Structures are given as structure tokens and as C-alpha cells.
Amino acid sequence: MKQILDGSSIIAVGGWNPQIFSPDWIKKHLCDDQNCQIELAVPVNSPATQPRLSFEGVHMFVNPARLELKPQSQDNESFKKCSELLKKILMTLNHTPITSFGVNLSFVSDGDHGDVIPKFVFNDIASFDADSNKLVKTSIQRAFKQQDDSVMNFTVSIENDTVVISFNYHHDVADANVCKEKLCKNIVSEYEKNSRSILETVYEIQVNAEE
């Protein structure tokens, strides 16, 4: 399997003011390099889709209910940058009401679906009449309480011989300061390590190196 770039993100849910996040404000308060280039992508044919702000290796999406950060490249440093950026935002806008945040990672079968799919097939499938009940999709959802009080939501989706395994590490928090404190514990790297370990030790699925 390989990690999906688009499936990696950090989301903070709360009460955000998207108007604050202008290019000038981002340069002044968030950028490491004051001369950094900020790209604003506004969807033309999908007005309901939020604009994307891209700078210093991160994509940022802000609407009144949540802020989402996604790495632009598939490597640990880019994902870590998302975590550092959220901490910086929370330090600057420390009165923003935050109710929860989550770290998301996803993996997809990479030409090895023949070995992966049987690991998630239920025994009852053999009892179905294959002529009148053609299996087109399988979904498995589980939730695990973690030692840091987060909940790991584990989802497996199989469709068209493609397996997607997703991890969501969800935290309920009282405010922005609690969220910032949890992010200071390097949890993004720990969650990525834990996700890969589960795939490799529990399911004996090899995760390919980052490309």
C-alpha cells in the first residue's frame, strides 16, 4: 500500500473568521519567509467549495466552521509543517473557540489488492447467492480509544478491487490552548507511525516508502 497525499490533513473545528486570513495577514503572522508567495485558488464552477490558500508547502482551507491544513508533498516534514502552522495560528488567534481537532491519514492498495482484499472479507460472503447478490462495495468502521484520550476512527473501504484504509485521530478540546498543547507533543509524527505500524503488524500489509 501507499499513503494518499490527499488523505493527509489536520482539521480544527470551531468558530473561524475566514476574512482574517488575507495574504498580507498570512505573510505577517504565519510565514517563515516574509517574501513567500501565497497562491489563492478560487473554484469557479463550484461556489460552495472553499478557496484554497497555498504557501510554504501547505494548502489551507478556512470556512466559519473549520480550518483544514493539507501538505503539498508526501513527506513527513510537510505534514509536520501543517502541525506547526496550526500551532502558530492558535497562538496568534488564541481566543478563537475550538471544540475539536483531528489528524487524518489514508492509504490505498498499490497493485497489491489481491493480497490485501482477503484480509477484510467476512466469512458470510460465501453464503450469499452470487448471481443475485453481486458484491460491489465493502465498508468497515471501527473506533478505538487511545491512551492520549483521542479516538482513532479506523475505516476500510473496498470498491472496484481498490482498498482504501483511513485513520482519523479525533480530539475533543475545551479551547484553543488545549488544542495547542496537544499539538506540542509531536502527535502528527506519532499518529503516522502508529498507523503504519497497525497496517504492518496487525494486517501484515507492507507500506511502500514515500515517493
N, C-alpha and C positions, 0 to 999 in steps of 0.2 A: 504494500500500500504506500501511498504518498500523501503528504499533507496538502490540503487545499488552501491556496493563498486567500481566496475569497471567503473561506470559512473561519479565518482568524480575525478576532475583533475583541475590543473591550467596550462595554456599554455601561453608561451611568444613567440611571433613571431618576428623574426629579423634576424640578421646575427651572428650565433654562430660558434665557433670553437670547434668541439667535441674533438679534440686532447688535449685540455686543461684539460678535466675532467678525469684525471687519478686517480687511487685510492690514490696515495700519495698526489696529489693536493687537493683532496676532504677531506682527513684527516686533512691537514694543514689549509685549508681555510673555510671548511663548517661544519665539525663535531664538536659537543659539547664535545664529548669524543674522545681524540686523539687515544685511543685504540679501537675505534669502528671497527666492522667487516664490510667490504664492499664486497658485493656479485655482481659479474659480470656474467650476463646470456646472452650468445650469441646464437641466433637462428641458428640451424644447417640446417634445411630444408627450411628456408625462408630467404635467404640472403638479401632481400630487407627490412626486418624488423630490426629496430634499436636495438642495445644491450640495456639491462636494467641494471642499477646500483641501488643497494638496500642498504640502510643504515639508521640507526636511525629512522625506522618506515616509510620511504619514498621510493618509486620507482621513479627513474629518467631516462628519455629518452632524448637524445640530438642528433639532426642532424643539418646540416648547416642552416636550415630554422626555426627551432623552438626547444624550450626546454619544456618538459612536466614533471610535478610532480604529482604523484598519492599517496594517503595514502595507507598504507599496511593493515590498520584495519578500521572498520566502526565506528569511533567515532569523535567527534568534535575536540579533541586535535590533532589527527593525521592529519586532514585536515588543521588545523591551523598551524601545523608544516610545511606543504607544502608552505604556505604563508610566514612564517618566513624564510624558506630556500631560496625562490626566492628573498626575500629582501636582504639576505646575499650575494647571487650570484650577484645581481645587484650592491651592494655596492663594491664588490671586482672587478667586471668586468664592471665598470661604463661607459666605452667607447663603450661597445657593442651596436650597433644600434638596437633599439627596436621600432617596428611600431605599435604593438597592443598586448593585452593580454586578456585572457578570463578565467572565472571561470565556471566550468561545474558541474551540479548535475543531477542525473537521479533517477526516482522512478519507480517501477514495481508493478503491481497488485499482491497481495499476497493471492490468494484463494478467493478474493472478486470481481473478474472480473464481476460477474453477476450484481453487484450494480454499478460498475464503467462504463462499456461499454455504457449503455443508456445515460450517460451524454454527450457523444461525437458522438451520431448518428444523422445525418442530416434527416430532415423530408422527403427529396426527395427519400430516400431509399425505401419507401413503393410504389413508382410509378414505380420502376424497375420490370421487369418480372424476378422473382426469378429463374425460370427454365433456362433461357438463360443468366442471369447475376448474377452469384453467387459471392457475395462479399467475397473477400479473405483478403483484407487489407484496412485500412483507415489511412490516414495521415493528420494531421492538423498542419499548421505552422503559427505562428504569431510573430510579432516583436513589442516591446513596448519600447519607450524612457523612461529612468529613470531619476530621479531628479539629480543623480550624473553624468549625461551625458553619461552613458553607455546605451547599447541597450540590453534588455532582449529578447533573442530569445526563444520562447516557442513552443515546439514540442510535439505532441501526436501521437503515433503510435499504432494501434490495429491490431494484427495478431494472428491467431490461439487462440482466446479468451484470449490473453495476452495484457495488456495495459502498454505501457512504456511512461512516461511523462518526458521530458528532459528540463532543463533550461540552457541556455548559456548566461552569462553576459559578453558582449563584450565591450572592451575599445580600442579606437584608441588613441595612445600616440605619443608624439614627440620624446621622447628618454627614456633611462633607468631611469633617475632621476624622470621623471614624473610618470613612472610606479611604482617606489619605493614609491613615495609619496602617490599614491592611495592605495597601499597595506598597508601602515602605518595606514590607517583608519579602520582597522579591518573589511574590506569588506567581507571577506570569511564567517565569522560568520553571518554577516548581510544578505548576499545573501542566505545562508542556511535557516535562519529564515524566510526570505521573501518567499522563495519557498514553504516551509511547510505551511505558512500562506495562500498562494494562493490556495493550494490544499484543505485546511481545511475550509476556509471561502467562497471562490468563488464556489468550486465544492462540498463542504461538503464530502470530502474524508478524512478518518482518516489515518494518517501516523503512522505506528507502531513504537514503541521505538526501538532504536538501539540495535542490538544483540551483 
